[in-house]
Amino acid sequence: MAIQIVMDRTGDSRHFFNRKNAQQLAQAEQRFCELTELGFTAAVRTDAGQVSQIRSFDPDAEETLFFPRLVGG
């Protein structure tokens, strides 16, 4: 099971999906597109334990983290 974690002011929401299920995979890709269009930054964990920003949906990513744009004031 892969997961998309969406951070917001209230904490986070987790969306699990099976990469072998075409419908769930399509929903995950749609969620990715919707969130990045809203200004969320998407990142995945690399093999070295680092985090790397991604700009397109990666169906092989085990965990994708979305965090909102920071607003200064």
N, C-alpha and C positions, 0 to 999 in steps of 0.2 A: 504494500500500500504506500502510495506517495501522499504527500501532504502539502497544502498551501496554508501558510499562517499569515493572517492579515492583522497587523497592529493598528490600533486606534486609541483614542483618548480613554476608552473604558477598559482597555486591556488587549485581548486578541481573540480572534475567532479562527477555528481550525477546520479545514475542508479536506477530508480524506478522499482519495479516488484510486481506483484500480486502473493502472495504465493499460491493461489488456482488455478493458471494457471500452469500446469505441464511444459510447454515449457519455460515460463519465470523463473520458479523456477530452472529448469535445467541450464539455461543460467547464473543465479545468482551463482549457485554452481560452474559452470565452471569458472566464473570470479574470485570467491574466490580462487579456486585452482591455477589458473594462477598467480594471484597477490602474493599469499603466496610463490609460487615457485620462483618468481622473488625477494623475500626477503622482501616484504611488511609485516608489522605487522598488524594483524586484531584485532579490539577491539569492544566490545559492551557496551552499557550503562546498568548498573544494576538497580534494583528497587530502591536502595538507592541513585541513582544519581551518583554513582561512575562508573569508566570505568574498564572493565576487559578484559584482552587479551584472545583471543580464538585461537585454533589451528586447529579446524575443522569447517566446514560449519554448521551454526545453522539456519535451515529454519524458526524458530519461532522468530528470532531476528528482532525487528522493525527497528533498525538502526545499520549498521555495518560500522565502520570507518577503512580505510586502510591508513597507512602512511609509507613512504619509510624508509629504513634503514638509519640511520645517519652515515655519513662518516666523520671521524676526519682527521685532517691534521697537 
